Amino acid sequence: MASASNATPDPSSDWARRQAAARGENTPLPIMGWVRLWTRTLALALGLLVTVPLHYVFRVVSYGSPFPKWFLAYATWVVGARVERHGTPLRRDVFFISNHVSWVDILSLAGASGTAFVAKAELASSPLVGWLAGLNRTVFVQREDRLRVADQINALREALMDNWSVTVFPEGTTTDGHSLLPFKSSMLSVLEPPPPGVLVQPVVLDYGPMAEWIGWIGEEDGLNNFKRVMGRKGTFPLGVHFLEPFSPAEFRGRKAIAAEARARIEETLIREMGHGLRPFDHDVAPIRYSKAKLPPMPEATTGSDARHP
C-alpha cells in the first residue's frame, strides 16, 4: 500500500478545488505554488539539456539508448512522485496492460521499465510531449480511424517483434484512481494470435490518498492539470505493481485476455486501497477525455492512511 504524502491537503477545501477543476474551472495557485511550478519546470528543462545530447551521441554507437528511460525516471521524481516498485517488470517481449489515472503514469512506467506506449496520433504533433514520446518509441494510433486499424495492429506487432515492451491503457481514459472502467480490447488484437514468446504483464498504479488530486478527469484541460500537479506542495506516493505475467496463448482471443488482465488488476487495486472499487459514471470518448461525475465530498479521516470509501 502506498504511504501517505508528506503534504496531505485539507480534505474540505482541497476537495472543493478538485471538484471545480473537474468542472473545467481554472485552479488558482498561490505565489509559492507558482514558484514550485517554475522550479520543477526548470529542473525538467535542465534534465533535457543533459540527457538529450547524450542520447543522440549514444545512438551513434549503439541501437538502444538508456537516456530516455533515465530522464523519465528523473522527471517522475521532479513532478513529486515517489515511486515504490513492487514486482519485476519484464524487459522484452512483453505487453503491459495498466489502469490509467494521470499523465504521470507514462513518466513512471517508462522510468521504471523503459516501455514504449500506445498513444493517440494527436500527441505526435505536440511540440515537446510528442518529441519526447518519439524518443521513447511511442506507437501512435488513430483511434477513431477504423479504416487504419489493420495498419495500427501491424505497427504494434512490429514493435513487439522488435523486442520492445509496449504498454496500453485499455480503459480508454483516466479515472480517479479508486475506480476501474471496462477494458476496451480492440488494441489487444495484436495478440490474435500473439507473437512468439510475447507475454502479458498486468500493472497496477496506486496513488494512495492523493489519487483524486492527481487524476485528470472531467472537463479539466491538460494545462490546468499540469499546473495543479506541478504546483502542489510536497510529494505524493505512487505504488507501481508489476503483477505475475501470463501467456496470451492460453486464452481464447483478445476479450478473454483483457478480462484476465482486468481481473488481476482489480484484485490488486482493491487490496492496496483497502476498500472496494467505486463507481465512476462517465462516457468514454474515443480520443478526448470525457465528462465525469465526481462522488460527494468525503469526510475527513485521521491517521496515516487518509483514504476514504
C-alpha positions in Angstrom: 0.0 0.0 0.0 1.4 3.4 -1.0 2.3 5.5 2.0 0.7 8.8 2.7 2.0 12.0 1.2 4.2 14.3 3.2 1.8 17.2 2.3 -1.7 15.8 2.6 -4.1 18.6 1.8 -7.0 19.8 4.0 -9.9 17.4 3.0 -12.7 20.0 2.7 -11.0 22.9 0.9 -8.9 20.7 -1.3 -12.0 18.6 -2.4 -13.8 21.8 -3.4 -10.9 22.8 -5.6 -10.8 19.3 -7.1 -14.5 19.4 -8.0 -14.1 22.9 -9.5 -11.2 21.6 -11.7 -13.2 18.6 -12.9 -15.9 21.1 -14.0 -13.4 22.8 -16.1 -12.7 25.8 -13.8 -9.2 27.2 -13.6 -7.3 26.3 -10.4 -5.7 29.4 -8.9 -2.2 28.9 -7.5 -0.7 30.8 -4.6 2.6 32.5 -5.1 4.5 29.6 -3.7 2.6 27.3 -6.0 3.9 29.3 -9.0 7.4 29.1 -7.5 7.2 25.3 -7.3 5.7 25.0 -10.8 8.5 27.0 -12.4 11.2 25.4 -10.3 10.1 22.0 -11.4 9.7 23.1 -15.0 13.3 24.5 -14.9 14.5 21.2 -13.4 12.9 19.3 -16.3 14.5 21.6 -18.8 17.9 21.1 -17.3 17.4 17.4 -17.3 16.7 17.5 -21.0 19.7 19.7 -21.7 21.9 17.0 -20.2 20.2 13.8 -21.4 19.2 14.6 -25.0 22.7 15.3 -26.4 23.9 12.1 -24.6 21.0 10.2 -26.1 21.9 11.2 -29.7 25.6 10.5 -29.1 24.9 7.1 -27.7 22.6 6.3 -30.7 25.6 6.8 -33.0 27.4 3.8 -31.4 24.5 1.7 -30.2 21.0 0.8 -31.2 19.4 1.2 -27.8 19.8 4.3 -25.6 19.1 4.2 -21.8 18.8 8.0 -21.6 15.0 8.3 -22.3 14.3 5.9 -19.5 16.7 7.7 -17.2 15.2 11.1 -18.0 11.6 9.9 -17.5 12.5 8.4 -14.1 14.1 11.7 -13.2 11.0 13.6 -14.4 8.8 11.3 -12.3 10.8 12.4 -9.2 10.8 16.1 -10.2 7.0 16.3 -10.5 6.8 14.9 -7.0 6.0 11.2 -7.4 7.9 8.9 -5.0 7.7 5.5 -6.8 7.6 2.3 -4.8 8.1 -0.5 -7.3 6.6 -3.9 -6.5 7.4 -6.9 -8.6 9.8 -7.2 -11.5 8.9 -5.8 -15.0 9.9 -8.0 -17.9 12.4 -6.3 -20.1 11.4 -7.5 -23.6 8.7 -9.4 -25.4 6.1 -8.1 -23.1 2.7 -6.4 -23.4 2.0 -4.3 -20.3 -1.7 -3.7 -19.5 -2.3 -1.0 -16.9 -5.0 1.1 -15.2 -4.9 4.8 -16.0 -5.0 7.8 -13.7 -2.8 10.6 -14.9 -0.2 11.7 -17.4 2.3 10.9 -14.6 1.5 7.2 -15.3 3.5 7.5 -18.5 6.6 9.0 -16.8 6.5 6.5 -14.0 6.0 3.4 -16.1 8.6 4.4 -18.7 11.0 5.3 -16.0 10.5 2.0 -14.2 10.6 -0.3 -17.2 11.7 1.6 -20.3 8.4 0.7 -22.0 7.0 2.3 -25.1 3.4 3.3 -25.2 0.4 3.2 -27.5 -0.8 6.9 -27.8 -3.3 8.9 -29.8 -1.8 10.3 -33.0 -2.6 13.9 -32.0 0.1 13.6 -29.4 2.8 13.3 -32.1 2.1 16.9 -33.2 2.6 18.3 -29.7 5.8 20.4 -29.7 7.5 18.9 -26.7 5.5 16.0 -25.5 5.3 14.4 -28.9 9.0 14.7 -29.4 9.7 13.1 -26.0 7.2 10.3 -26.8 9.0 9.7 -30.1 12.3 9.4 -28.2 10.7 6.6 -26.2 9.5 4.8 -29.3 5.8 5.5 -28.8 3.4 3.8 -31.3 1.0 6.5 -32.5 -2.5 5.4 -33.5 -5.7 7.0 -34.9 -8.3 5.5 -32.6 -11.2 6.9 -34.5 -10.0 5.8 -37.9 -11.5 2.3 -38.4 -10.0 2.1 -41.9 -6.5 2.1 -40.5 -7.0 -0.4 -37.7 -5.1 -3.1 -39.6 -2.1 -0.8 -40.1 -2.1 0.1 -36.4 -2.2 -3.5 -35.3 0.7 -4.2 -37.7 2.7 -1.3 -36.2 2.2 -2.8 -32.7 3.1 -6.3 -33.9 6.3 -4.9 -35.4 7.2 -3.2 -32.2 6.7 -6.4 -30.2 8.7 -8.4 -32.8 11.5 -5.9 -32.4 11.7 -6.9 -28.7 10.1 -3.8 -27.4 8.0 -3.7 -24.3 4.7 -1.9 -25.1 2.1 -0.5 -22.7 -1.6 0.0 -23.3 -4.3 1.7 -21.1 -7.4 -0.3 -22.2 -9.8 1.8 -20.0 -9.5 4.4 -22.8 -9.4 7.4 -20.4 -8.3 8.3 -16.9 -10.2 7.8 -13.6 -10.0 9.0 -10.1 -7.7 6.1 -9.0 -10.5 4.4 -7.0 -12.3 3.1 -10.0 -11.7 0.7 -12.9 -13.6 1.1 -16.1 -14.4 -1.8 -18.5 -11.4 -2.6 -20.7 -11.6 -1.9 -24.4 -10.0 -4.9 -26.1 -9.6 -3.5 -29.6 -5.8 -2.8 -29.4 -5.2 -6.2 -28.0 -6.0 -7.5 -31.5 -2.2 -7.6 -31.9 -2.4 -10.7 -29.6 -4.6 -12.6 -32.0 -2.5 -14.6 -32.4 0.2 -13.5 -30.1 3.7 -13.0 -31.5 6.0 -15.9 -30.5 7.3 -15.6 -26.9 5.3 -12.5 -26.0 3.8 -12.4 -22.5 1.2 -10.1 -21.0 2.1 -8.5 -17.7 -0.7 -6.6 -15.8 0.4 -3.4 -14.0 -1.4 -1.6 -11.1 -0.8 2.1 -10.5 -1.8 3.2 -6.9 -1.5 6.8 -5.9 -2.8 6.2 -2.5 -4.8 9.0 -0.8 -3.6 11.5 -3.5 -5.2 9.7 -6.4 -8.2 12.0 -6.9 -6.0 15.1 -6.7 -3.5 13.8 -9.3 -6.1 12.3 -11.6 -7.0 14.1 -14.8 -10.8 13.7 -15.1 -13.9 15.5 -16.2 -13.8 18.8 -18.1 -10.3 19.8 -16.8 -7.9 20.7 -19.6 -4.4 19.4 -19.7 -2.7 22.7 -18.9 -4.7 23.1 -15.7 -3.9 19.6 -14.6 -0.2 20.1 -15.3 -0.3 23.3 -13.3 -2.0 21.7 -10.4 0.3 18.7 -10.2 3.5 20.7 -10.7 2.4 23.5 -8.3 1.3 21.3 -5.4 3.3 21.2 -2.2 5.4 18.2 -1.2 5.5 14.8 -2.7 3.0 12.0 -3.3 3.2 8.2 -3.2 2.9 6.1 -6.3 2.9 2.3 -6.0 3.8 0.6 -9.3 2.9 -3.1 -9.1 4.1 -5.4 -11.8 2.0 -8.5 -11.5 2.7 -12.0 -12.5 2.9 -12.3 -16.3 0.8 -14.8 -18.2 0.8 -16.2 -21.7 -1.9 -14.8 -24.0 -1.8 -18.0 -26.0 -3.6 -19.7 -23.1 -6.7 -17.6 -23.6 -9.1 -17.6 -26.5 -8.9 -14.2 -28.1 -8.4 -10.6 -27.0 -11.6 -10.3 -24.9 -10.5 -13.2 -22.8 -7.0 -11.7 -22.4 -8.5 -8.3 -21.4 -10.8 -9.9 -18.9 -7.9 -11.9 -17.3 -5.7 -8.8 -17.0 -8.6 -6.7 -15.6 -9.4 -9.3 -13.0 -5.8 -9.4 -11.8 -5.6 -5.6 -11.7 -8.9 -5.2 -9.9 -7.8 -7.7 -7.2 -4.6 -5.9 -6.5 -6.1 -2.4 -6.6 -8.8 -3.4 -4.1 -6.2 -4.9 -1.8 -4.0 -1.8 -2.0 -6.8 0.7 -1.5 -8.3 -1.3 1.4 -11.8 -0.9 0.0 -13.9 -1.9 -3.0 -14.0 -0.2 -6.4 -16.0 2.9 -6.5 -18.5 3.7 -9.4 -17.2 6.2 -11.9 -20.0 7.3 -14.2 -18.9 8.8 -17.4 -18.9 8.1 -21.1 -15.5 7.3 -22.6 -14.9 9.4 -25.7 -12.8 7.7 -28.4 -10.0 10.3 -28.2 -10.6 13.2 -25.7 -11.1 12.6 -22.0 -14.8 12.9 -21.3 -17.2 14.3 -18.8 -17.1 12.7 -15.4 -19.2 12.8 -12.2 -17.3 13.2 -9.0 -18.6 11.4 -5.9 -19.7 13.6 -2.9 -17.0 15.2 -0.8 -15.6 12.6 1.6 -15.5 13.1 5.4 -12.2 14.0 6.9 -10.1 11.0 8.1 -7.4 10.6 10.7 -4.3 8.6 10.9 -1.6 7.9 8.4 -3.9 6.4 5.8 -6.2 9.2 4.5 -8.1 7.1 2.1 -11.9 7.3 2.1 -14.5 4.9 0.7 
